[in-house]
Amino acid sequence: MTNQTATIPEESKGLPMTAKWDPEKLAQEEKFLQELEKKSLWERIRGYAKLTGPAWLQSAMTLGAGSATASVMAGASFGYKLLWVQPLAMLLGVVIFAALAKVVLTTGERPYRAFGRELHPIIPLFWAIGTIVASIIWHFPQYTLAGAAAWDLAQVAQSAVVAKSDPAQPTPAENVEGKQPLPDGSDTAKTPKWVEYVVKYGVALCILAINIFTVWNYGSHTRGIKLYEGFLRWVIRIVILAFLAVVVWTGIDWGKLVRGFFGFYVPDTPDGVTVVLGALGAAVGINMTFLYPYSILAKGWGKYHKGLAKWDLFSSMFLPYTIVTSLIIIAMANTVYDGRDVVRTGLQPVQAAAAFSALVHSDLGRVILDLGFLAMTCGAISTHMVVCGFTWCEMLGLEYTRRRFRLFALTPAIGLLGAGMGYPFWMPILASAICLTMLPLVYLAIFLMANKRSYLGDAVGSGPARWVFNLFLLAAITVTTIGTAVQIKVRVVDPVRKLLNPPAATNQAAPSQETPKSP
């Protein structure tokens, strides 16, 4: 055995951004962490809490429109019963990120170059392409959800103003669809379309402006990174507080809560099983795997930060994700779930907020949920921008500069169009085909690198601890492979099959000709 890692070209190490790290500050931090390793678990946790950061980016990226929709569907379809799925899915993701952190922090080398040299150049190339494609295409639904939440808030405000002028008129809680006539003879459903576009795109532009400011600071200097990480912390806290308020309002069935987390209920229908397997394979996106190692290198972390990285992943990624998704599921279980255990695929987050408002006879919960959804999209949008700033530089072999990072970070901004018009049919199919196919392969590459003794030396580990960790890694790879296979069938194969073999028009028309319509 050797204690030496493979010789690494100096230009491949670290992450040269526009600011130079303060060597004295990093030396002090490393000394602090070395001393912390000798102390009790509680003292280590207290010390680590002051230095966490990169995993917050992962939380913000995964807590977006996709997580919101999946959690709403799980709670509305199965109540508390699927609470165990999201934590398990994210725990498997944390295991993979821990292995990736071990590789990067041991060597200090940027993974794009390391994976290309140690495995095969095609792997990081497709990893980067998948990351950019995912960040651009999944940017659209973030703005779609943001626009829908903003328009829903506008409708609540409009109805509140009308109700104040004429108390006899229904409130938004009584008028969920917003289609009852208003006192002045107008109708919220007949509001000019341009007004809706102004609201949706106005809010979308505000979100983009906020994120440009924070992301450009991230790519400029160490203080900018601290500012950006602080921004994400507060975004996630707002999300947690919003959904926590709704759950406290509606109450918690503690017996169902415990059974939901530890009963490991699996639906007995094909659609229900698909929901579970899809969630297990989709908690982590391919762009998250690319962003994480670059975010820890951007912090200047090295081999003495391994313990901190593990705590960061648990406290800043696993816990926030579990808390937010669980709160959404509980809120939907308390208000929308009807006890039938039928998959409600058509229910969107903003529709769920409106339904919740009607059930509790108050608009406050609807407003809180909409604000929570807005905060979720804001965090996801910013991390998509950050990862594009890193990925383009690596893929094109360019040195990091402030101007390049800022320019490349704007790549997914085209997703702003999704605020009012969504995206073309082919976009999610393309993204799913590329990104879901690559994710298990990236996981496998991380596993191989974490066990490559010629590259990591003794850092690969030994004895039972190494084998147990590898078993967890293999479990994560297996579950993700099965989950992504299910996702590919649902998101790629089935839509393409429907596109190529649409139902015959005669078959659709026949029932209406032979069977009278129900009154």
N, C-alpha and C positions, 0 to 999 in steps of 0.2 A: 504494500500500500504506500501511497505517497500523500503528503500533505500539500502538495503543490497542484494548483489547477493548471490547465493548459495555458500556453503562452497566448496572450490576447493583444492584438494590435492596439496601441495607445489611442488611436483615433476612434476606436470602437467603444471605448470605455466612457462611462458617464453620459451626461446629456448637456452639451455646450449650448446654453441659451444666451440671451443678450446680456444677462447679468452674471457676474462671476461670484461663485459661492464664497463666503467668508471662511477661509480655512481655519481660523482660530475658533469661530463659533461652532463649526462642525466638529473640531477636535474636542471642544468642551462637551458637546452633546454626546459624542461617542464615549468619553470618559464617564459622563453621568450614567449612560446606559450600562456600561461595564460594572459600575458600582451598584447599579440597581439590580443586576442579576443576582447579587449576593443577598438581597433582602427578601422579606416575606412576600407572599403572593399579593396581599393587600397593598403593601408599599409599592410593589412593581406596578400594579394597576393604577394607583394614584399618580405615579410618575409617568406612565404611558399616556394617561388621559391628557396631559399637557402637550403631547407631541403628535397626536393622531392627525390624519389628514387625507391621504390618498384614497382610502376606502370610502370616504364620503362621496367621491366622484362616482364610484361604482353604484352606491345607493341612489344617487340622483339620476344616473343613467337608466337603471332598471325600474325605478319608480316613476314610470311615465304612463302614457295612454294605454299601452299594452297591459301593464300590471293592473291599472284601474279597471279596464274592461274585463280581464280575466277574473279579478276578485269580485266584481259586481255579479258576474255570471255565476261564479261558484256559490256565493252567498244566496243569491236569488233562486238558484236551482236546487241546492242541497242544504241550505241552512248552515248550521254549525259543522256539519259532518266532514267537510273537506278542509278544515283548519290545519290539518297535519301536512297537507301537500306542499304549500309554499315554503314553510320552514325547512322541510326535508330537501326540497329542490335547491334552496339557497345554501344549505349546509354542504351539499355536494359541490356547489360552485365554490364555496370558501375553501374546500380541500384542494381544488385545482389551483386557486389563486395562491394558496400557501406554498404549493410546489413551485409555482412560477416565481414567487418571491424568493424562495430558497435559491433558485438558479440565478436570478438577476443580482441579488444582494451578495451572493458568494463571489461572483466574478466582476460585478460592476459593469458588465458589457450589455449593450443594447441588444434586445432579443432578435431584432430583424436580421442583424448581421450574424449573430451567434447561431441561430437556427439554420440560416442558409449555409453556413460553413460546416456545422457539425452534422446536419441531417441532409438537406437538399435545398438548393436555391428556390425551387418551385414552391416550397411550403410557405416561407414568409411572403412571397409575391402574392399568392392567392389569399393568404391571411390578410394582407393589406388591402387587396381589392375587395374582399368580402367586407372588411371594416368600413371602407368608404361607401360602398353600395348600401350597406345597412344603415349607416349614419344619414345618408341622403334620403333614402326611401322611407325609413321609419321616422324621419323628421316630419313628414306630411301629417301623419295622424296626431302628432303632438299639437300642431297648430289647429287641426280639425277639432280636437277636444277643447283647446283653449278658446277657439271661436264659438263653439257650441255653448260652453260655460258662460262666456261673456254675453252672448245673445240671451241666454236664459236669465241672467241677472238683469239685463235690460228689460226683459218682459216682466219680471217681478217688480222692478221699479216702476214701470209704466202702469201696471195694474194697481200698484199701491197708490199711485197718484190719483188714478181714476176712482178707486174705492174711497179715498179721502174726500173727494169732491162729491161722491154719491155713495153713502154707506150701504145702500140697498144692493149695489152691484157685488158679484162674487169676487172673492179674493183669489190670488193665484193658487192658494192651497185648495180652493173649491173648484178652480178652473185650470186643472193641470195642463190640458191641451191648449189653453189660451184661445179657444174658438167661440166662447160665448160673446154675444154682442155687448159692446161697451156703451155707456150712456150717451155718448155723442154720436152714436150711430156707426162708429167705426168698428173694426174687428181686428184683434191682435193677429189673427191668421192672415188678414188682408193688408197688413203693413207693407208699404212699398219695399220691393226687394232691395233697392239701393240702400235703404236705411239699415237693413240687416247686414249688408256688405260693409257699410261704413263702420258699424259697431265691431263686427268680427275682425276686419282688417285693421281698424284703429287699435284694438287691443293687441293684435298680432304684431304690429309695428312697435308698440310700446315694449312688448316682451323681447323682440329682437334687439331693440336699442339697449335695454338693460343688459342683455346677454353679451352684446358686442363690447360694452364697457367693461364688464367683469372678465370676459374671456381675454380681451386684449391686455388687460392688466396681468392676467395669469402668465401670458407669454412674454412679459416685459422685465420683471424683476422679482426678487424674493418676496418683497412686500406685497406685490401683486398676487402671488400664489397664496399668501396668507389671507389677503382680502377675499380672494375667490373661494377658498375653502370655508371661510367664515360665512360668505354668502350662501353656499350650499348647506351649511349647518342650519342656518336660519330658515331656508326654504323647507328643509325636511322637518324641522321642528314645527313650522306652521302647518304642514301637511298632517303631522301626528296630532297636533292640538285640534285641528278642524274635525278629523274623524273621531278623535277621542270624545269631543264634545257631543257629537251625535250619538255615540254609543252610551255615554253616561245618561243622556237624555232618554234613550229608549230602554236602558237597563240591560243587564246581562244575565242569562240563564247559566249559572256556574256549573251545574251538572252537565249540560250540553257542551259547555266550553271545554271541560276536562275530557269528555268523550270525543269531542271534535279533534283535539290535539293528540290524544293517545289511543283512540279507538281504531285508527287506520281503516276507516270505512272506505270500501271500493264499490261504486255503483254496480248494479247487476244488469245494466243495459250497455250496448256497444257505444252509444253516444257518451254515456257517463264515464266509461273506462277511457274513452278517447280524451275527455277533459282532463282526467287525472294524469295520464301518460304525457299528454301535451304539455301540461303545466310543469311536470318534472323535468322535461327536456328543454323548456323555454325560459327558465328564470334568468339564465345568463346568456347574453348575446355575444356574438363574435367580436363586436367592437369593444365590449367590456374587457375581453381578454387582451386586446391590443393596447388599450388605454392604461391598464393597471401598471405594467412594468415601467412605462414611460413616466407615469405620475410619481412613482417612488424614486426614480432616478432624477426627476426634476426637483425633488426635495433634497437631493444630495445624500440619500440614504445609502448605507453600505453594509458590510458584514456584521457590524455591531447593532444593526437595527432589526435583526431577525425576530427577536422576541416582541419588539414593538409592532412589527408588521403583522404578527399573528393576532395580537390584541386589537390592532386597528381593524383587521378584517372582521373580527367577531363583534366589536362594539360599534363600528361605523358602517358596516355593510350588512351583516347577518341580523343584528337586532333591529335597526330601523326598517329594513325590508319586512321582517316578520311582523313587527308591530303595525306598520301601515296596512299591509295586505290583510292582516287578521282583523283590524278595526273595520275595514271596508266590508269584509265578509260578515262580521257580526252585525253591522248596521243594516245590511241587506237582509240577513236572516231575521232580524227583529221586525222588519217592516214590509218586505216584498215577498219573502218566501211563503209559499202556500201549503207546504207539507207534502207535495206530490212527487218530489224528486224527479222532475222532468227538466232536461237541459233547456235553458232559455237563451238561445244563442243571439236573438235579436235585441236583447236589452242593452242599451248603451248607458254609460255613466250619468249623463245629464238627464236621460229619461228616468233613471232610477232616482235621481235627486227630486224630480218632479213628483214621482209616485210616493216617495217618502214624505214630501210636503203635504200631499193630500191625506195620507194615512194618519199623520200626527196633527193635522189641522193647524199647521203653522208654516209660515214662509221662512222662518229663521233657519231651520235645519237645511232647507233647500239652498239658501244663500251660503251657509257654512260649507256644505258639500261642494258647491260650485267654486268657492274660493280655494278649497283644498285641491280640486282638480286643476285649477289654474296654476297653483304652486307646483304641483307634480310636473306639469308640462314645462314650466320654466326651468326646473332643474335638469330635466332630460335634454331639452334643447341646448342648454349651455355645454353639457358634456359631449354631445354630438359634435359641437363646434371645436371643442378642445382636441378631441381625438383626431379629427381631420387635420388640424394643424400639425400634429405629430406625424401622422401616417404619410402624408404627401412628402414631407421632408425625407423620411426614411426610405420610402419607395423610390424616390427620384435620386437618392444619394446626395441630397443637398445639406449644407451646414445650416444649423438652426440660427436664424436671425429674427429680430423682432418683426421686420416687414414681411418676411416669408410666412412666419407663423400666423400673423394676423390675416394675411391674404388667404391662406389655405383654410383657416378657421371659418371663413365665410362660405365654404363649399356647400354645406347643406342648407344655407339660407333660402334656397329656392323652395324649400318645404313650406315657407310662409304662404304660398298659393293654396295650400291645403286648408287654410282657415275658412274659406268660403266655397271651395269646389272639390275638396277631397283630392284623390289622385286617380290616374287611369287604371283600368282593370289589370293591366299587365304588370304594373309596378310591384305590388306585393308578391305576385307569383315569381317574378325575377329575383327579388330580394330573398324570398324563402328558398328558392332553388339553389342559389349561390351560398347564402349564409348558413342555412341549416345543414347543407352538405359538408361545409368546411368545419363546422363547430366540433364534431367528434374527432376529426382529423387533427385539429389544433390541440384538443385535449390529449390525444395520443402522443403528439409531438412533445407536449409539456411533460408527460410521463416519461418518455424516453430521455429527454434532457435532464430531468431530475434524477435519473438513475445512471447517467453516463459518467462513470468514474474517471475516464480519461480526460473529461472536461472539468468536473467538479472536485476530483480528488476525494479525500475522506469526507467531504461535505455531503456526499450521497447518503451517509449514515451507515449503520450496521446493526445487527442483532434484531430482536423482536420489534423494537420501535420502528425500524425501517420497513419490516414486512407488514406490520399493521397499517402503517401509513400508505404503503403501496396497495394494500387490499382496499382501502378507502378510495384511492385514486382509480383503481380498476372498477370499483362499484360505480363511481361517478361517470366513468367513461361508458360503462354498460347501460346505465339508466339514461344517460343523455343520448346515446345512440338509438335506443328504443323510442324515447320521447321525440327525437328529431325525425325518426322514420314516420311516426304518427303525424307529426306536424307537416311533413312533406306531402303525405297523402291528402291531408285536409286542405292545405294551403296551395298545393301545386297540382297534384294528380287529379283530384276531384274537380277543381275549377277548369282545368284544361280539358278534361273529359266532357264537362258540361258545355264548354265553348265549342268543341269539335262536334258534339252530338246533341244539339239543342232539341228540346221537345217539339214534336211536330205541331204546327199551328192547328191542324184539323183536330188533333187530340185535345187541344186546349179549348177549342170552340165547341166540341161535341156536347159536353155536359150542359152548357147554357142553352143549346137548341132543344135538347130532349127533356131536360129537367127544369121545371119552373123554379124561379128564385124564391128563396125563403123570405117571408115577410119581414 
